Amino acid sequence: MNEETFNLSIRKFLKVVGVSSQREIEQAVSKALADGKIAGTEHFPVSVILELPGVQLNVRFDGEIHLE
């Protein structure tokens, strides 16, 4: 295994996930605000499930997103 190639591919994947996830969350919150479904002072539980079937990895990460 080439450690450098491995690490670069992980970082590339995580960058895509991070940027895309942030964009999706921002759009969902903006729409909910515009539709009057939320006030903008909430905090929301959030989770992500990371799966890598080739090595039987399935792990969940939990957190919170605060609007204020």
WOJO-V62982 format. One record per residue. RES is the residue in one letter. SS is DSSP state (H for helix, E for strand, L for the rest). OMEGA is omega in whole degrees, -180 to 180 (none if undefined). D_LAST is the distance of its C-alpha to the last C-alpha in whole Angstrom. Layout:
res:RES ss:SS omega:OMEGA d_last:D_LAST
res:RES ss:SS omega:OMEGA d_last:D_LAST
This chain:
res:M ss:L omega:177 d_last:45
res:N ss:L omega:-176 d_last:44
res:E ss:H omega:-179 d_last:41
res:E ss:H omega:177 d_last:40
res:T ss:H omega:180 d_last:40
res:F ss:H omega:-179 d_last:38
res:N ss:H omega:179 d_last:35
res:L ss:H omega:-180 d_last:35
res:S ss:H omega:176 d_last:35
res:I ss:H omega:-180 d_last:32
res:R ss:H omega:179 d_last:30
res:K ss:H omega:179 d_last:31
res:F ss:H omega:-178 d_last:29
res:L ss:H omega:177 d_last:26
res:K ss:H omega:178 d_last:25
res:V ss:H omega:-180 d_last:26
res:V ss:H omega:-178 d_last:24
res:G ss:H omega:-179 d_last:21
res:V ss:H omega:-179 d_last:21
res:S ss:H omega:179 d_last:22
res:S ss:H omega:179 d_last:19
res:Q ss:H omega:180 d_last:17
res:R ss:H omega:-180 d_last:18
res:E ss:H omega:180 d_last:19
res:I ss:H omega:180 d_last:15
res:E ss:H omega:180 d_last:14
res:Q ss:H omega:-179 d_last:17
res:A ss:H omega:179 d_last:16
res:V ss:H omega:178 d_last:12
res:S ss:H omega:180 d_last:14
res:K ss:H omega:179 d_last:17
res:A ss:H omega:176 d_last:15
res:L ss:H omega:-179 d_last:13
res:A ss:H omega:-180 d_last:17
res:D ss:L omega:180 d_last:18
res:G ss:L omega:-178 d_last:17
res:K ss:L omega:177 d_last:16
res:I ss:L omega:-177 d_last:12
res:A ss:L omega:-179 d_last:10
res:G ss:L omega:179 d_last:7
res:T ss:L omega:-174 d_last:5
res:E ss:L omega:164 d_last:7
res:H ss:E omega:-173 d_last:8
res:F ss:E omega:170 d_last:11
res:P ss:E omega:180 d_last:14
res:V ss:E omega:177 d_last:16
res:S ss:E omega:177 d_last:19
res:V ss:E omega:175 d_last:22
res:I ss:E omega:179 d_last:25
res:L ss:E omega:180 d_last:28
res:E ss:E omega:173 d_last:31
res:L ss:E omega:-172 d_last:34
res:P ss:H omega:-177 d_last:37
res:G ss:H omega:178 d_last:40
res:V ss:H omega:177 d_last:39
res:Q ss:L omega:176 d_last:38
res:L ss:E omega:175 d_last:34
res:N ss:E omega:-176 d_last:32
res:V ss:E omega:-178 d_last:29
res:R ss:E omega:176 d_last:25
res:F ss:E omega:-178 d_last:22
res:D ss:E omega:177 d_last:19
res:G ss:E omega:178 d_last:15
res:E ss:E omega:174 d_last:12
res:I ss:E omega:-178 d_last:9
res:H ss:E omega:178 d_last:6
res:L ss:L omega:178 d_last:4
res:E ss:L omega:none d_last:0
